[in-house]
Amino acid sequence: MEEQWDFQLLSRIADSLVAFLSEFVDDWLANDMRVAVFKILLSWLVLSLIAIHFAWKVYGNTVNDMYYRQGTGGQNGGTPDTAPHLRGW
């Protein structure tokens, strides 16, 4: 009985996904203003993520070294691990 219920659930999810994708493709191919705005925003998002990725590849180690300072002391160079007035909770 549970196997049939699982199959029905997967079937409904697959049908919903196919219906959503077919409607999305129909809207994507339409020459509508909201589709044009969506395409512009989607391309801006993708371009921004690619730029962030390449900037992190170039400057990531520098930023990481600035954040985690090397030295003696606590976790961040000079920051103690716990506050001095709070002794062992």
C-alpha positions as CSV (number, residue, x, y, z in Angstrom):
1,M,0.0,0.0,0.0
2,E,2.8,2.4,0.8
3,E,4.5,1.6,-2.5
4,Q,1.4,2.7,-4.4
5,W,1.2,5.9,-2.3
6,D,4.9,6.7,-3.0
7,F,4.3,6.1,-6.7
8,Q,1.3,8.4,-6.8
9,L,3.3,11.1,-5.0
10,L,6.2,10.8,-7.4
11,S,3.8,10.8,-10.3
12,R,2.0,14.0,-9.1
13,I,5.4,15.7,-8.5
14,A,6.6,14.8,-12.0
15,D,3.3,15.9,-13.6
16,S,3.4,19.2,-11.7
17,L,7.0,19.7,-12.8
18,V,6.3,19.0,-16.5
19,A,3.2,21.3,-16.4
20,F,5.3,24.1,-14.9
21,L,8.1,23.6,-17.4
22,S,5.8,23.6,-20.4
23,E,4.1,26.8,-19.1
24,F,7.5,28.3,-18.5
25,V,8.7,27.5,-22.0
26,D,5.5,28.9,-23.5
27,D,6.0,32.2,-21.6
28,W,9.7,32.2,-22.4
29,L,9.0,32.1,-26.1
30,A,6.3,34.8,-25.9
31,N,7.3,38.4,-26.8
32,D,5.9,39.9,-23.6
33,M,7.2,42.7,-21.5
34,R,7.3,40.7,-18.3
35,V,9.3,38.0,-20.1
36,A,11.8,40.6,-21.3
37,V,12.2,42.0,-17.8
38,F,12.7,38.5,-16.4
39,K,15.3,37.7,-19.1
40,I,17.2,41.0,-18.2
41,L,17.1,40.3,-14.5
42,L,18.1,36.6,-15.0
43,S,21.0,37.6,-17.1
44,W,22.1,40.3,-14.6
45,L,22.0,37.7,-11.8
46,V,24.0,35.2,-13.8
47,L,26.5,37.8,-14.8
48,S,26.8,39.0,-11.2
49,L,27.4,35.5,-9.9
50,I,30.1,34.9,-12.5
51,A,31.8,38.2,-11.6
52,I,31.7,37.3,-7.9
53,H,33.1,33.8,-8.7
54,F,36.1,35.2,-10.6
55,A,36.7,38.0,-8.1
56,W,36.8,35.4,-5.3
57,K,39.3,33.3,-7.4
58,V,41.5,36.4,-7.7
59,Y,41.1,38.1,-4.3
60,G,39.8,35.3,-2.1
61,N,43.1,34.4,-0.5
62,T,43.9,38.0,0.2
63,V,40.5,38.5,1.9
64,N,40.9,35.2,3.8
65,D,44.3,36.2,5.0
66,M,43.0,39.6,6.1
67,Y,40.1,38.0,8.0
68,Y,42.1,35.3,9.7
69,R,45.2,37.1,10.8
70,Q,48.3,35.1,11.6
71,G,49.8,35.4,15.0
72,T,49.8,34.3,18.6
73,G,46.6,34.7,20.6
74,G,43.2,33.5,20.0
75,Q,41.3,32.3,16.9
76,N,41.8,35.6,14.9
77,G,45.3,36.6,15.9
78,G,44.7,38.8,18.9
79,T,41.1,37.9,19.8
80,P,40.8,35.6,22.8
81,D,38.7,32.5,22.5
82,T,36.5,33.5,25.5
83,A,35.9,36.7,27.4
84,P,38.3,37.0,30.4
85,H,35.5,37.7,32.9
86,L,33.5,34.5,31.9
87,R,35.5,31.6,33.2
88,G,34.2,28.2,31.9
89,W,30.5,28.0,31.6
